[in-house]
Amino acid sequence: MRRVLLAVIVLSAVILLGGVVHNAELSGPPDVATSNWIPLGESFGFVIVSAGKTTRPKQPAQLTLSGYFMVKRGDIWFRLIEEWPGKVVPLAQN
């Protein structure tokens, strides 16, 4: 009887906490669908634009994702834009 009661308590806690964590993960940028948002932290994540497979000859197809990163500062979400070619900026100059 104790094992059943303990199992019910543990299962209830897992379901309750799973719902809380799930809702916290879905809080991404307002213009991004939740199915396209991969949270990497409270204020940082990846937005999926498209998914597909590579088509390299003589190699098995691999799943690919393309998209961009977003970061939240205050209450505003910003899209991170990577400059190409990359620039090297020294931390300090003599």
C-alpha positions as CSV (number, residue, x, y, z in Angstrom):
1,M,0.0,0.0,0.0
2,R,2.9,2.4,0.8
3,R,4.5,1.7,-2.5
4,V,1.3,2.5,-4.4
5,L,0.9,5.7,-2.5
6,L,4.5,6.7,-3.1
7,A,4.2,5.9,-6.8
8,V,1.1,8.1,-7.1
9,I,2.8,11.0,-5.3
10,V,5.9,10.7,-7.5
11,L,3.9,10.4,-10.7
12,S,1.8,13.5,-9.7
13,A,4.9,15.5,-9.0
14,V,6.4,14.5,-12.3
15,I,3.3,15.5,-14.3
16,L,3.0,18.8,-12.4
17,L,6.6,19.8,-12.8
18,G,6.7,18.6,-16.4
19,G,3.8,21.0,-17.2
20,V,5.6,23.9,-15.5
21,V,8.9,23.2,-17.3
22,H,7.1,22.7,-20.6
23,N,5.3,26.1,-20.3
24,A,8.6,27.9,-19.4
25,E,10.3,26.4,-22.4
26,L,7.6,27.7,-24.8
27,S,8.1,31.4,-23.8
28,G,10.1,32.5,-26.9
29,P,9.8,35.5,-29.2
30,P,6.3,36.6,-29.8
31,D,6.5,36.3,-33.7
32,V,7.9,32.8,-33.6
33,A,5.8,29.7,-33.7
34,T,6.4,27.4,-30.6
35,S,7.1,24.5,-33.0
36,N,10.0,26.5,-34.5
37,W,11.5,27.6,-31.2
38,I,14.4,25.7,-29.5
39,P,15.1,27.4,-26.2
40,L,18.8,27.2,-25.1
41,G,18.2,29.3,-21.9
42,E,15.8,31.8,-20.5
43,S,16.8,34.6,-22.9
44,F,18.5,32.7,-25.7
45,G,17.3,30.3,-28.4
46,F,17.3,29.1,-32.0
47,V,14.6,29.7,-34.5
48,I,14.1,26.9,-37.1
49,V,13.4,28.3,-40.6
50,S,13.5,25.1,-42.6
51,A,14.4,21.4,-42.1
52,G,15.6,19.0,-44.8
53,K,18.2,16.4,-45.7
54,T,21.7,16.8,-47.2
55,T,22.1,15.4,-50.7
56,R,25.8,14.7,-50.9
57,P,26.9,12.0,-53.4
58,K,28.1,8.6,-51.9
59,Q,27.0,9.7,-48.4
60,P,23.9,8.8,-46.4
61,A,21.4,11.7,-46.2
62,Q,21.7,13.7,-42.9
63,L,19.0,15.8,-41.4
64,T,19.7,19.5,-41.5
65,L,18.1,22.6,-39.8
66,S,18.6,26.1,-40.9
67,G,17.6,29.2,-38.9
68,Y,19.0,31.9,-36.7
69,F,19.7,32.7,-33.0
70,M,17.7,35.2,-30.9
71,V,18.6,36.8,-27.6
72,K,16.4,38.6,-25.1
73,R,17.6,41.9,-23.5
74,G,15.1,43.3,-21.1
75,D,11.7,42.7,-22.7
76,I,12.9,42.9,-26.3
77,W,14.0,39.9,-28.5
78,F,16.9,40.6,-30.9
79,R,17.9,38.5,-33.9
80,L,21.7,37.7,-33.9
81,I,23.2,38.3,-37.3
82,E,26.5,36.7,-38.2
83,E,28.7,38.7,-40.4
84,W,30.5,36.8,-43.1
85,P,33.4,36.7,-43.4
86,G,34.0,36.7,-39.7
87,K,35.9,39.5,-38.2
88,V,38.6,39.2,-35.5
89,V,38.4,42.0,-32.9
90,P,41.1,42.2,-30.3
91,L,40.0,42.5,-26.7
92,A,42.6,45.1,-25.9
93,Q,45.1,47.1,-27.9
94,N,48.5,48.3,-26.7
